[in-house]
Amino acid sequence: MRGIRLRPSGLVATVSVALASLLLPAGPPVDVADASGRFSFSKPERCFMRKINLQRRAKGLRSLAWDRDLGYVARRHARQIGAERSLRHDYNYGTEITGWRRLGQNTGRGGGCDSLFAAFMRSSSHRHNILGRWRFMGVGVQRAGGRMYVQQVFEWKANPGNVYGTG
């Protein structure tokens, strides 16, 4: 796995496919279900997913389907980094997502969906993931300390599952 950290924009990207997981603790459980107990994407998460698909269609690429298993894992990580006010990859996502074929992730921190998405697109490694050979995506967003923390997860396979059994 290869990553890049851009301090001015507060972005982190993983460009290569996750081939193996790194053994770091997953952290405490985080509740990410709606009032019915079922996972649903929030308005800011949907904003990122719509922007990703608009950008992909503008480049002649297929839209990515929204995947709840990926979104659940992405939101858990976004909530962790928001609570910590830190920016780091989810080094466990290769074990948290169970039946994956090929994975990628973008991690960032910024003011809001529009400005943060524009920053992702200005970064070649983030743009590479957004326009990559994926079929599914999930996004997690957490607001904390006046900033938005976002985790985008990309995958080739539908409904890969996750160790949390939720999605």
DSSP file with accessible surface (Angstrom, degrees, kcal/mol):
  #  RESIDUE AA STRUCTURE BP1 BP2  ACC     N-H-->O    O-->H-N    N-H-->O    O-->H-N    TCO  KAPPA ALPHA  PHI   PSI    X-CA   Y-CA   Z-CA
    1    1 A M              0   0   87      0, 0.0     2,-0.4     0, 0.0    17,-0.1   0.000 360.0 360.0 360.0 136.2    0.0    0.0    0.0
    2    2 A R        -     0   0  155      2,-0.0    13,-1.8    14,-0.0    14,-0.6  -0.959 360.0-179.3-122.1 138.5    1.4    3.4   -0.9
    3    3 A G  E     -A   14   0A  47     -2,-0.4     2,-0.4    11,-0.2    11,-0.2  -0.890  15.1-153.7-133.7 164.5    0.1    6.7    0.5
    4    4 A I  E     -A   13   0A  66      9,-1.3     9,-1.5    -2,-0.3     2,-0.5  -0.996   6.7-153.7-137.3 141.4    0.7   10.4    0.3
    5    5 A R  E     -A   12   0A 118     -2,-0.4     2,-0.6     7,-0.2     7,-0.2  -0.977   5.0-169.0-119.6 123.8    0.1   13.1    2.8
    6    6 A L  E  >> -A   11   0A  53      5,-2.2     5,-1.3    -2,-0.5     4,-1.3  -0.921   3.8-166.5-112.0 103.9   -0.5   16.7    1.7
    7    7 A R  T  45S+     0   0  193     -2,-0.6     3,-0.2     1,-0.2    -1,-0.2   0.902  79.1  57.9 -62.7 -43.1   -0.3   19.0    4.7
    8    8 A P  T  45S+     0   0  135      0, 0.0    -1,-0.2     0, 0.0    -2,-0.0   0.906 119.5  29.1 -59.1 -40.6   -1.8   22.1    3.2
    9    9 A S  T  45S-     0   0   41     -3,-0.2   100,-0.5     2,-0.1    -2,-0.2   0.584 103.1-127.0 -95.2 -10.5   -5.1   20.5    2.2
   10   10 A G  T  <5 +     0   0    4     -4,-1.3    99,-1.0    -3,-0.2     2,-0.3   0.876  57.6 146.3  70.0  36.8   -5.1   17.9    5.0
   11   11 A L  E   < -AB   6 108A   0     -5,-1.3    -5,-2.2    97,-0.2     2,-0.4  -0.814  30.6-172.5-110.0 149.3   -5.6   15.0    2.6
   12   12 A V  E     -AB   5 107A   8     95,-3.8    95,-3.3    -2,-0.3     2,-0.4  -0.999  10.9-173.4-134.5 136.6   -4.3   11.4    2.7
   13   13 A A  E     -AB   4 106A   0     -9,-1.5    -9,-1.3    -2,-0.4     2,-0.6  -0.984  21.0-151.6-133.9 144.2   -4.7    9.0   -0.2
   14   14 A T  E     +AB   3 105A   1     91,-2.4    91,-0.6    -2,-0.4   -11,-0.2  -0.970  18.0 177.3-108.4 120.6   -4.0    5.3   -0.8
   15   15 A V        +     0   0   23    -13,-1.8    -1,-0.1    -2,-0.6   -12,-0.1   0.866  54.9  64.9 -92.1 -43.6   -3.3    4.8   -4.5
   16   16 A S  S    S-     0   0   41    -14,-0.6     2,-0.2     1,-0.1   -14,-0.0  -0.309  92.7 -90.6 -83.5 167.2   -2.5    1.1   -4.7
   17   17 A V        -     0   0   42      1,-0.1     2,-0.7    87,-0.1    87,-0.2  -0.472  43.5-108.1 -73.1 141.6   -4.7   -1.8   -4.0
   18   18 A A        +     0   0    1     85,-1.2    85,-0.3     1,-0.2     3,-0.1  -0.624  44.0 169.4 -73.3 114.8   -4.8   -3.1   -0.5
   19   19 A L        +     0   0  146     -2,-0.7     2,-0.3     1,-0.3    -1,-0.2   0.698  65.6   7.9 -99.2 -26.6   -2.9   -6.4   -0.7
   20   20 A A  S    S-     0   0   70      0, 0.0    -1,-0.3     0, 0.0     2,-0.2  -0.990  76.1-115.4-151.4 152.4   -2.5   -7.1    2.9
   21   21 A S        -     0   0   39     -2,-0.3     2,-0.4    73,-0.1    71,-0.2  -0.591  23.4-128.7 -88.8 153.3   -3.8   -5.6    6.1
   22   22 A L        -     0   0   87     69,-1.6     2,-1.5    -2,-0.2    73,-0.1  -0.802  25.5-118.5 -96.5 146.2   -1.6   -4.0    8.7
   23   23 A L        +     0   0  165     -2,-0.4    69,-0.1    69,-0.0     3,-0.0  -0.569  59.4 135.4 -93.8  81.6   -2.1   -5.2   12.2
   24   24 A L        -     0   0   91     -2,-1.5    -2,-0.0    67,-0.1    -3,-0.0  -0.914  63.7 -88.7-119.1 151.2   -3.2   -2.1   14.2
   25   25 A P        -     0   0  117      0, 0.0    67,-0.1     0, 0.0    -1,-0.0  -0.267  28.2-137.3 -62.2 143.5   -6.0   -2.1   16.7
   26   26 A A        -     0   0   40      1,-0.2    66,-0.1    65,-0.1    -3,-0.0   0.699  39.7-133.5 -76.0 -19.1   -9.5   -1.3   15.2
   27   27 A G        -     0   0   46      2,-0.0    -1,-0.2    53,-0.0     3,-0.1  -0.237  42.0 -33.7  88.8 177.3  -10.5    1.0   18.0
   28   28 A P  S    S-     0   0   90      0, 0.0    52,-0.0     0, 0.0     2,-0.0  -0.281  72.9 -91.6 -72.7 155.2  -13.8    1.1   19.9
   29   29 A P        -     0   0  115      0, 0.0     2,-0.4     0, 0.0    -2,-0.0  -0.342  40.1-156.4 -63.4 146.8  -17.1    0.3   18.3
   30   30 A V        -     0   0   28     -3,-0.1     2,-0.4    -2,-0.0    46,-0.1  -0.993  14.6-127.2-128.7 129.8  -19.0    3.2   16.8
   31   31 A D        +     0   0  119     -2,-0.4     0, 0.0     1,-0.1     0, 0.0  -0.622  36.4 161.0 -77.6 126.8  -22.7    3.3   16.3
   32   32 A V        +     0   0    1     -2,-0.4     8,-0.5     5,-0.1     2,-0.2   0.166  33.2 113.6-131.9  19.8  -23.5    4.3   12.7
   33   33 A A        -     0   0   27      6,-0.2     6,-0.2     1,-0.1     5,-0.1  -0.509  62.3-119.4 -90.8 159.7  -27.1    3.1   12.2
   34   34 A D    >   -     0   0   58      4,-2.0     3,-2.2    -2,-0.2    -1,-0.1  -0.198  47.7 -79.4 -82.6-175.0  -30.2    5.3   11.7
   35   35 A A  T 3  S+     0   0  116      1,-0.3    -1,-0.1     2,-0.1    -2,-0.1   0.792 132.5  55.6 -60.5 -26.8  -33.2    5.4   14.1
   36   36 A S  T 3  S-     0   0   95      2,-0.2    -1,-0.3     1,-0.0     3,-0.1   0.511 118.6-110.7 -82.6  -5.4  -34.5    2.2   12.6
   37   37 A G  S <  S+     0   0   52     -3,-2.2     2,-0.4     1,-0.3    -2,-0.1   0.450  84.2 115.8  89.6  -0.4  -31.2    0.4   13.3
   38   38 A R  S    S-     0   0  126    128,-0.1    -4,-2.0    -5,-0.1    -1,-0.3  -0.851  71.8-110.1-105.5 140.1  -30.4    0.2    9.6
   39   39 A F        +     0   0    1     -2,-0.4     2,-0.3   128,-0.3    -6,-0.2  -0.400  41.6 171.4 -65.8 136.8  -27.4    1.9    8.0
   40   40 A S        -     0   0   44     -8,-0.5     2,-0.3    -2,-0.1     0, 0.0  -0.989  35.1-107.2-144.3 148.9  -28.2    4.9    5.7
   41   41 A F        -     0   0   18     -2,-0.3    99,-0.1     1,-0.1     2,-0.1  -0.552  33.7-129.8 -77.2 138.7  -26.0    7.4    4.1
   42   42 A S     >  -     0   0   39     -2,-0.3     4,-2.7     1,-0.1     5,-0.2  -0.293  28.2-100.2 -78.9 168.7  -26.1   11.0    5.5
   43   43 A K  H  > S+     0   0  153      1,-0.2     4,-2.1     2,-0.2     5,-0.1   0.926 123.4  47.7 -58.3 -47.3  -26.6   14.1    3.4
   44   44 A P  H  > S+     0   0   43      0, 0.0     4,-1.8     0, 0.0    -1,-0.2   0.894 111.7  51.2 -63.9 -34.9  -22.8   15.0    3.4
   45   45 A E  H  > S+     0   0    1      1,-0.2     4,-2.2     2,-0.2    -2,-0.2   0.933 110.2  48.9 -65.2 -43.4  -21.9   11.4    2.5
   46   46 A R  H  X S+     0   0   89     -4,-2.7     4,-2.8     1,-0.2     5,-0.2   0.868 105.6  59.5 -63.7 -34.9  -24.4   11.5   -0.4
   47   47 A a  H  X S+     0   0   27     -4,-2.1     4,-2.3    -5,-0.2    -1,-0.2   0.946 107.8  44.3 -58.0 -48.7  -22.9   14.8   -1.5
   48   48 A F  H  X S+     0   0    0     -4,-1.8     4,-2.6     1,-0.2    -2,-0.2   0.919 113.5  50.4 -62.9 -42.8  -19.4   13.2   -2.0
   49   49 A M  H  X S+     0   0    0     -4,-2.2     4,-2.2     1,-0.2    -2,-0.2   0.900 111.0  48.6 -66.7 -38.0  -20.9   10.1   -3.7
   50   50 A R  H  X S+     0   0  113     -4,-2.8     4,-2.7     2,-0.2    -1,-0.2   0.927 112.2  49.1 -64.8 -44.1  -22.9   12.3   -6.1
   51   51 A K  H  X S+     0   0   57     -4,-2.3     4,-2.4    -5,-0.2    -2,-0.2   0.898 109.4  52.6 -63.4 -39.4  -19.8   14.4   -6.9
   52   52 A I  H  X S+     0   0    0     -4,-2.6     4,-2.4     1,-0.2    -1,-0.2   0.953 112.7  44.4 -60.0 -47.8  -17.7   11.3   -7.5
   53   53 A N  H  X S+     0   0   14     -4,-2.2     4,-2.7     1,-0.2     5,-0.2   0.882 111.1  52.8 -69.4 -35.1  -20.2   10.0  -10.0
   54   54 A L  H  X S+     0   0  102     -4,-2.7     4,-2.2     2,-0.2    -1,-0.2   0.932 112.0  46.6 -62.6 -43.3  -20.6   13.3  -11.7
   55   55 A Q  H  X S+     0   0   54     -4,-2.4     4,-1.1     2,-0.2    -2,-0.2   0.906 112.5  49.7 -65.6 -40.7  -16.9   13.5  -12.2
   56   56 A R  H ><>S+     0   0    8     -4,-2.4     5,-3.0     1,-0.2     3,-0.6   0.936 111.4  48.1 -64.6 -45.1  -16.7    9.9  -13.4
   57   57 A R  H ><5S+     0   0  131     -4,-2.7     3,-1.8     1,-0.2    -1,-0.2   0.888 106.5  57.5 -63.9 -37.5  -19.5   10.4  -15.9
   58   58 A A  H 3<5S+     0   0   82     -4,-2.2    -1,-0.2     1,-0.3    -2,-0.2   0.793 108.5  47.7 -62.6 -25.5  -17.8   13.6  -17.2
   59   59 A K  T <<5S-     0   0  126     -4,-1.1    -1,-0.3    -3,-0.6    -2,-0.2   0.275 123.8-105.2 -96.7   7.8  -14.7   11.5  -17.9
   60   60 A G  T < 5S+     0   0   71     -3,-1.8     2,-0.2     1,-0.3    -3,-0.2   0.691  77.4 134.6  77.8  20.2  -16.8    8.8  -19.7
   61   61 A L      < -     0   0   65     -5,-3.0    -1,-0.3    -6,-0.2    -2,-0.1  -0.672  61.3 -97.4-101.9 157.4  -16.6    6.3  -16.8
   62   62 A R        -     0   0  146     -2,-0.2    72,-0.1     1,-0.1    -1,-0.1  -0.380  42.1-108.7 -68.7 145.2  -19.3    4.2  -15.3
   63   63 A S        -     0   0   43     -2,-0.1     2,-0.4    -7,-0.1    -1,-0.1  -0.409  32.5-119.4 -69.1 152.2  -21.0    5.5  -12.1
   64   64 A L        -     0   0    3    -15,-0.2    72,-0.3    -2,-0.1     2,-0.2  -0.774  21.5-124.3 -95.1 138.4  -20.2    3.7   -8.9
   65   65 A A  E     -c  136   0A  46     70,-2.4    72,-2.2    -2,-0.4     2,-0.4  -0.536  27.8-112.4 -76.7 146.2  -22.9    2.0   -6.9
   66   66 A W  E     -c  137   0A  98     70,-0.2     2,-0.5    -2,-0.2    72,-0.2  -0.685  32.6-160.1 -81.6 129.2  -23.3    3.0   -3.3
   67   67 A D     >  -     0   0    3     70,-3.1     4,-2.4    -2,-0.4     5,-0.1  -0.949  14.8-158.8-118.5 123.1  -22.4    0.1   -1.0
   68   68 A R  H  > S+     0   0  105     -2,-0.5     4,-2.7     2,-0.2     5,-0.2   0.838  93.1  56.9 -70.1 -35.3  -23.6    0.1    2.6
   69   69 A D  H  > S+     0   0   25      2,-0.2     4,-1.7     1,-0.2    -1,-0.2   0.942 113.1  41.3 -60.5 -44.9  -20.9   -2.4    3.8
   70   70 A L  H  > S+     0   0    0      1,-0.2     4,-2.7     2,-0.2    68,-0.3   0.905 114.6  52.5 -68.0 -40.4  -18.2    0.0    2.5
   71   71 A G  H  X S+     0   0    0     -4,-2.4     4,-2.9    66,-0.2     5,-0.2   0.883 106.1  53.7 -63.2 -38.7  -20.1    3.0    3.9
   72   72 A Y  H  X S+     0   0   20     -4,-2.7     4,-2.1     2,-0.2    -1,-0.2   0.946 112.6  42.9 -62.2 -47.4  -20.4    1.5    7.3
   73   73 A V  H  X S+     0   0    0     -4,-1.7     4,-1.9     1,-0.2    -2,-0.2   0.917 114.5  51.6 -65.4 -41.9  -16.6    0.9    7.5
   74   74 A A  H  X S+     0   0    0     -4,-2.7     4,-2.6     1,-0.2    66,-0.3   0.921 110.2  48.5 -62.0 -42.9  -15.9    4.3    6.0
   75   75 A R  H  X S+     0   0   15     -4,-2.9     4,-2.6     1,-0.2     5,-0.2   0.898 107.0  55.4 -68.0 -38.3  -18.1    6.1    8.6
   76   76 A R  H  X S+     0   0   11     -4,-2.1     4,-1.9    -5,-0.2    -1,-0.2   0.935 112.1  44.2 -57.1 -44.5  -16.6    4.2   11.5
   77   77 A H  H  X S+     0   0    1     -4,-1.9     4,-2.8     2,-0.2     5,-0.3   0.928 111.2  52.6 -69.1 -42.5  -13.2    5.5   10.4
   78   78 A A  H  X S+     0   0    0     -4,-2.6     4,-2.3     1,-0.2    -1,-0.2   0.905 110.6  49.0 -58.7 -40.6  -14.4    9.1    9.8
   79   79 A R  H  X S+     0   0   75     -4,-2.6     4,-2.3     2,-0.2    -1,-0.2   0.885 110.7  50.6 -68.0 -36.2  -15.9    9.1   13.3
   80   80 A Q  H  X S+     0   0   15     -4,-1.9     4,-2.0    -5,-0.2    -2,-0.2   0.952 113.6  42.6 -65.7 -49.2  -12.7    7.9   14.8
   81   81 A I  H  X>S+     0   0    0     -4,-2.8     5,-2.1     1,-0.2     4,-0.9   0.869 114.1  52.8 -70.0 -30.8  -10.5   10.4   13.1
   82   82 A G  H ><5S+     0   0    0     -4,-2.3     3,-0.5    -5,-0.3    -1,-0.2   0.929 109.8  47.9 -65.1 -44.0  -13.0   13.2   13.8
   83   83 A A  H 3<5S+     0   0   77     -4,-2.3    -2,-0.2     1,-0.2    -1,-0.2   0.869 117.7  41.7 -64.4 -35.1  -13.1   12.3   17.5
   84   84 A E  H 3<5S-     0   0  101     -4,-2.0    -1,-0.2    -5,-0.2    -2,-0.2   0.557 101.8-134.3 -85.0 -12.1   -9.3   12.3   17.6
   85   85 A R  T <<5 +     0   0  134     -4,-0.9     2,-0.3    -3,-0.5    -3,-0.2   0.896  67.4 121.7  53.3  41.6   -9.0   15.4   15.4
   86   86 A S      < -     0   0   33     -5,-2.1     2,-0.5    -6,-0.1    -1,-0.2  -0.819  60.5-134.0-127.6 167.8   -6.4   13.5   13.5
   87   87 A L        +     0   0    8     -2,-0.3     2,-0.3    -3,-0.1    22,-0.1  -0.978  42.9 132.0-129.8 115.9   -5.9   12.4    9.9
   88   88 A R        -     0   0   79     -2,-0.5    -7,-0.1    20,-0.1    20,-0.1  -0.981  52.2 -98.8-157.3 154.4   -4.8    8.9    9.2
   89   89 A H        -     0   0    7     -2,-0.3     2,-1.2     1,-0.1     3,-0.1  -0.293  37.9-109.3 -66.6 161.7   -5.7    6.0    6.9
   90   90 A D    >   -     0   0    4      1,-0.2     3,-1.4     2,-0.0     4,-0.2  -0.810  37.1-177.0 -89.8  93.2   -7.8    3.1    8.1
   91   91 A Y  T 3  S+     0   0   79     -2,-1.2   -69,-1.6     1,-0.3     3,-0.2   0.585  77.3  56.6 -72.5  -7.9   -5.0    0.6    8.1
   92   92 A N  T >> S+     0   0   16    -71,-0.2     4,-2.2     1,-0.2     3,-2.2   0.418  71.7 102.0 -99.0  -0.9   -7.4   -2.1    9.1
   93   93 A Y  H <> S+     0   0    1     -3,-1.4     4,-2.1     1,-0.3    -1,-0.2   0.800  73.4  64.0 -63.3 -22.3   -9.9   -1.8    6.3
   94   94 A G  H 34 S+     0   0   10     -3,-0.2    -1,-0.3    -4,-0.2     6,-0.2   0.733 114.3  33.1 -69.9 -19.7   -8.5   -4.8    4.5
   95   95 A T  H <4 S+     0   0   65     -3,-2.2    -2,-0.2   -73,-0.1    -1,-0.2   0.672 114.5  57.7-104.4 -24.6   -9.6   -6.9    7.5
   96   96 A E  H  < S+     0   0    7     -4,-2.2    67,-2.3    66,-0.1     2,-0.6   0.854 102.2  59.1 -72.7 -36.3  -12.8   -4.9    8.3
   97   97 A I  B  < S-F  162   0B   0     -4,-2.1     3,-0.4    -5,-0.2    65,-0.3  -0.874  78.7-168.8 -92.7 120.2  -14.2   -5.4    4.8
   98   98 A T        +     0   0   80     63,-1.0    63,-0.2    -2,-0.6    -1,-0.1   0.876  68.0  33.7 -89.5 -41.6  -14.4   -9.2    4.6
   99   99 A G  S    S+     0   0   21     61,-1.6    -1,-0.2    62,-0.3    62,-0.1  -0.091  81.2 148.3-110.5  38.2  -15.0  -10.4    1.0
  100  100 A W        -     0   0   63     -3,-0.4     3,-0.1    -6,-0.2    58,-0.0  -0.294  33.0-171.6 -78.2 157.2  -13.2   -7.8   -1.0
  101  101 A R  S    S-     0   0  163      1,-0.4     2,-0.3    56,-0.1    -1,-0.1   0.715  78.7  -2.0-107.7 -44.8  -11.5   -8.2   -4.3
  102  102 A R  S    S-     0   0   59     55,-0.1    54,-1.0     2,-0.0    -1,-0.4  -0.955  70.8-167.3-152.2 130.9   -9.7   -4.9   -4.7
  103  103 A L  E     + D   0 155A   0     -2,-0.3   -85,-1.2   -85,-0.3     2,-0.3  -0.905  11.0 172.1-125.6 152.2   -9.8   -1.9   -2.3
  104  104 A G  E     - D   0 154A   0     50,-1.8    50,-2.8    -2,-0.3     2,-0.3  -0.967  10.2-165.2-147.2 159.1   -8.8    1.7   -2.3
  105  105 A Q  E     -BD  14 153A   0    -91,-0.6   -91,-2.4    -2,-0.3     2,-0.4  -0.998  12.4-161.9-148.3 147.9   -9.3    4.6    0.1
  106  106 A N  E     -BD  13 152A   0     46,-2.1    46,-3.0    -2,-0.3     2,-0.4  -0.990  13.6-170.2-121.9 139.0   -9.1    8.4    0.3
  107  107 A T  E     +BD  12 151A   0    -95,-3.3   -95,-3.8    -2,-0.4     2,-0.3  -0.993  15.8 157.7-130.0 134.4   -9.0   10.2    3.6
  108  108 A G  E     -BD  11 150A   0     42,-2.4    42,-2.8    -2,-0.4     2,-0.3  -0.972  29.4-150.8-153.4 169.6   -9.3   13.9    4.1
  109  109 A R  E     + D   0 149A  38    -99,-1.0     2,-0.3  -100,-0.5    40,-0.2  -0.995  38.3 118.6-143.3 133.7  -10.2   16.8    6.3
  110  110 A G  E     - D   0 148A  13     38,-2.3    38,-3.9    -2,-0.3     3,-0.1  -0.935  67.0 -69.3-171.6-164.8  -11.5   20.2    5.3
  111  111 A G  S    S-     0   0   48     -2,-0.3     2,-0.3    36,-0.2    -1,-0.1   0.853  94.0 -34.9 -79.4 -39.6  -14.3   22.7    5.4
  112  112 A G     >  -     0   0   15     36,-0.1     4,-2.6     1,-0.1     5,-0.3  -0.975  68.9 -74.3-170.7 180.0  -17.1   21.0    3.5
  113  113 A a  H  > S+     0   0   15     -2,-0.3     4,-2.6     1,-0.2     5,-0.3   0.914 121.7  47.1 -59.0 -49.9  -18.1   18.7    0.7
  114  114 A D  H  > S+     0   0  108      1,-0.2     4,-2.1     2,-0.2    -1,-0.2   0.955 118.1  38.6 -61.3 -51.9  -17.5   21.2   -2.2
  115  115 A S  H  > S+     0   0   66      2,-0.2     4,-1.9     1,-0.2    -1,-0.2   0.893 118.3  48.5 -69.6 -37.1  -14.1   22.4   -1.1
  116  116 A L  H  X S+     0   0    3     -4,-2.6     4,-2.4     2,-0.2    -1,-0.2   0.915 111.1  49.7 -71.7 -39.0  -12.9   19.0    0.1
  117  117 A F  H  X S+     0   0   15     -4,-2.6     4,-2.4    -5,-0.3    -2,-0.2   0.926 109.6  52.0 -64.5 -41.0  -14.0   17.3   -3.1
  118  118 A A  H  X S+     0   0   38     -4,-2.1     4,-1.4    -5,-0.3    -1,-0.2   0.905 109.4  50.5 -60.4 -39.4  -12.2   20.0   -5.1
  119  119 A A  H  X S+     0   0    9     -4,-1.9     4,-0.9     2,-0.2    -1,-0.2   0.911 107.9  52.6 -65.5 -41.2   -9.0   19.3   -3.1
  120  120 A F  H >< S+     0   0    0     -4,-2.4     3,-0.8     1,-0.2     7,-0.5   0.929 109.6  49.5 -57.6 -43.6   -9.3   15.6   -3.7
  121  121 A M  H 3< S+     0   0   26     -4,-2.4    -1,-0.2     1,-0.2    -2,-0.2   0.776 105.6  56.4 -71.7 -24.1   -9.6   16.3   -7.5
  122  122 A R  H 3< S+     0   0  181     -4,-1.4     2,-0.6    -5,-0.2    -1,-0.2   0.670  94.5  79.9 -77.3 -16.6   -6.5   18.5   -7.4
  123  123 A S  S <X S-     0   0    8     -4,-0.9     4,-3.0    -3,-0.8     5,-0.3  -0.824  74.2-148.9 -94.2 122.2   -4.4   15.7   -5.9
  124  124 A S  H  > S+     0   0   81     -2,-0.6     4,-2.3     1,-0.2    -1,-0.2   0.882  96.9  49.4 -60.3 -37.7   -3.3   13.2   -8.5
  125  125 A S  H  > S+     0   0    9      2,-0.2     4,-1.5     1,-0.2    -1,-0.2   0.906 114.5  43.8 -71.4 -38.3   -3.4   10.2   -6.1
  126  126 A H  H  > S+     0   0    0      2,-0.2     4,-2.5    -6,-0.2    -2,-0.2   0.922 114.1  50.3 -68.6 -44.7   -6.9   11.1   -4.8
  127  127 A R  H  X S+     0   0   90     -4,-3.0     4,-2.7    -7,-0.5    -2,-0.2   0.903 105.4  58.3 -59.3 -39.6   -8.1   11.7   -8.3
  128  128 A H  H  < S+     0   0  108     -4,-2.3    -1,-0.2    -5,-0.3    -2,-0.2   0.910 109.5  43.9 -57.3 -43.1   -6.6    8.4   -9.4
  129  129 A N  H >< S+     0   0    0     -4,-1.5     3,-1.1     2,-0.2    -2,-0.2   0.932 112.7  51.0 -67.5 -45.4   -8.8    6.6   -6.8
  130  130 A I  H 3< S+     0   0    0     -4,-2.5    -2,-0.2     1,-0.3    -1,-0.2   0.893 120.6  34.9 -60.7 -37.8  -11.9    8.6   -7.7
  131  131 A L  T 3< S+     0   0   39     -4,-2.7    -1,-0.3    -5,-0.2    -2,-0.2   0.275  99.0 121.3-100.1  11.9  -11.5    7.8  -11.4
  132  132 A G  S <  S-     0   0   11     -3,-1.1     2,-2.0    -4,-0.2    -3,-0.1   0.022  81.2 -82.0 -73.1 179.4  -10.1    4.3  -10.8
  133  133 A R  S    S+     0   0  174    -72,-0.0     2,-0.3     2,-0.0    -1,-0.1  -0.487  81.2 129.5 -84.6  69.8  -11.4    0.9  -12.0
  134  134 A W        -     0   0    7     -2,-2.0    22,-0.2   -72,-0.1   -72,-0.1  -0.741  44.5-166.1-114.7 169.8  -14.0    0.4   -9.3
  135  135 A R  S    S+     0   0   89     20,-2.1   -70,-2.4     1,-0.3     2,-0.3   0.524  73.6  37.2-126.7 -20.2  -17.6   -0.6   -9.3
  136  136 A F  E     -cE  65 155A  28     19,-2.5    19,-2.3   -72,-0.3     2,-0.3  -0.941  58.0-178.2-137.2 155.4  -18.7    0.3   -5.7
  137  137 A M  E     -cE  66 154A   1    -72,-2.2   -70,-3.1    -2,-0.3     2,-0.3  -0.985  10.0-166.5-149.4 157.9  -18.0    3.0   -3.1
  138  138 A G  E     - E   0 153A   0     15,-2.2    15,-3.0    -2,-0.3     2,-0.4  -0.985  11.0-161.2-141.7 144.9  -18.9    4.0    0.4
  139  139 A V  E     - E   0 152A   0     -2,-0.3     2,-0.4    13,-0.2    13,-0.2  -0.987   3.4-165.2-130.1 139.6  -18.3    7.3    2.1
  140  140 A G  E     - E   0 151A   0     11,-2.8    11,-2.5    -2,-0.4     2,-0.4  -0.978   9.0-173.7-122.1 138.5  -18.2    8.2    5.8
  141  141 A V  E     + E   0 150A  12     -2,-0.4     2,-0.4     9,-0.2     9,-0.2  -0.993   7.0 178.3-133.1 140.5  -18.3   11.8    7.0
  142  142 A Q  E     - E   0 149A  59      7,-2.4     7,-3.2    -2,-0.4     2,-0.5  -0.990  17.7-147.0-139.8 130.7  -17.9   13.3   10.5
  143  143 A R  E     + E   0 148A 125     -2,-0.4     2,-0.3     5,-0.2     5,-0.2  -0.850  32.3 154.1 -94.3 133.5  -18.0   16.9   11.5
  144  144 A A  E >   + E   0 147A  13      3,-2.7     3,-1.9    -2,-0.5    -2,-0.1  -0.948  60.0   1.4-158.7 136.3  -15.8   17.8   14.5
  145  145 A G  T 3  S-     0   0   54     -2,-0.3     3,-0.1     1,-0.3   -62,-0.0   0.833 128.3 -55.8  58.0  34.1  -14.0   21.0   15.6
  146  146 A G  T 3  S+     0   0   71      1,-0.3     2,-0.3   -35,-0.0    -1,-0.3   0.582 119.7  99.7  76.2   9.2  -15.4   23.0   12.7
  147  147 A R  E <   - E   0 144A 108     -3,-1.9    -3,-2.7   -65,-0.1     2,-0.5  -0.879  69.1-126.3-125.5 160.7  -14.0   20.6   10.1
  148  148 A M  E     -DE 110 143A   6    -38,-3.9   -38,-2.3    -2,-0.3     2,-0.5  -0.913  18.3-160.5-107.1 128.1  -15.3   17.8    8.0
  149  149 A Y  E     -DE 109 142A   5     -7,-3.2    -7,-2.4    -2,-0.5     2,-0.4  -0.929  16.1-174.0-106.5 130.2  -13.5   14.4    8.2
  150  150 A V  E     -DE 108 141A   0    -42,-2.8   -42,-2.4    -2,-0.5     2,-0.4  -0.971  18.4-170.7-133.2 142.0  -14.1   12.1    5.3
  151  151 A Q  E     -DE 107 140A   0    -11,-2.5   -11,-2.8    -2,-0.4     2,-0.5  -0.998   8.2-168.7-127.8 124.3  -13.2    8.5    4.4
  152  152 A Q  E     -DE 106 139A   1    -46,-3.0   -46,-2.1    -2,-0.4     2,-0.4  -0.965   3.8-167.8-112.5 131.3  -14.0    7.2    0.9
  153  153 A V  E     -DE 105 138A   0    -15,-3.0   -15,-2.2    -2,-0.5     2,-0.4  -0.983   1.4-165.1-122.3 132.9  -13.7    3.5    0.3
  154  154 A F  E     +DE 104 137A   0    -50,-2.8   -50,-1.8    -2,-0.4     2,-0.3  -0.916  11.4 171.5-119.4 143.3  -13.7    2.0   -3.2
  155  155 A E  E     -DE 103 136A   0    -19,-2.3   -19,-2.5    -2,-0.4   -20,-2.1  -0.980  33.6-144.4-149.8 156.2  -14.2   -1.7   -4.2
  156  156 A W  S    S+     0   0   51    -54,-1.0     2,-0.3    -2,-0.3    -1,-0.1   0.775  81.6  68.8 -89.6 -32.3  -14.7   -3.9   -7.2
  157  157 A K  S    S-     0   0   96    -55,-0.3     2,-0.1   -21,-0.1   -56,-0.1  -0.708  81.4-118.3-100.8 140.5  -17.1   -6.4   -5.7
  158  158 A A  S    S-     0   0   42     -2,-0.3    -2,-0.1     1,-0.2    -1,-0.1  -0.441  87.5  -2.7 -73.9 145.1  -20.7   -5.9   -4.6
  159  159 A N        +     0   0  120     -2,-0.1    -1,-0.2     1,-0.1     3,-0.1   0.889  70.0 176.1  43.5  61.0  -21.7   -6.3   -1.0
  160  160 A P        -     0   0    7      0, 0.0   -61,-1.6     0, 0.0    -1,-0.1   0.732  33.9-133.5 -69.3 -19.9  -18.3   -7.5    0.2
  161  161 A G        -     0   0   17    -63,-0.2   -63,-1.0   -64,-0.1   -62,-0.3  -0.099  13.6-127.3  88.4 165.9  -19.4   -7.7    3.9
  162  162 A N  B >   -F   97   0B  13    -65,-0.3     3,-1.5   -64,-0.1   -65,-0.2  -0.975  21.9-111.1-149.9 161.1  -17.7   -6.4    7.0
  163  163 A V  T 3  S+     0   0   85    -67,-2.3   -66,-0.1    -2,-0.3   -67,-0.1   0.653 112.2  64.9 -69.5 -13.1  -16.7   -7.8   10.3
  164  164 A Y  T 3  S-     0   0   55    -68,-0.3    -1,-0.3     2,-0.2     3,-0.1   0.576  98.3-134.5 -86.2 -12.1  -19.3   -5.6   12.1
  165  165 A G    <   +     0   0   72     -3,-1.5     2,-0.4     1,-0.2    -2,-0.1   0.692  68.6 110.3  69.1  17.6  -22.2   -7.5   10.4
  166  166 A T              0   0   45    -97,-0.1    -1,-0.2   -98,-0.1    -2,-0.2  -0.942 360.0 360.0-125.4 148.6  -23.9   -4.2    9.6
  167  167 A G              0   0   12     -2,-0.4  -128,-0.3    -3,-0.1   -98,-0.2  -0.985 360.0 360.0 158.2 360.0  -24.5   -2.4    6.3
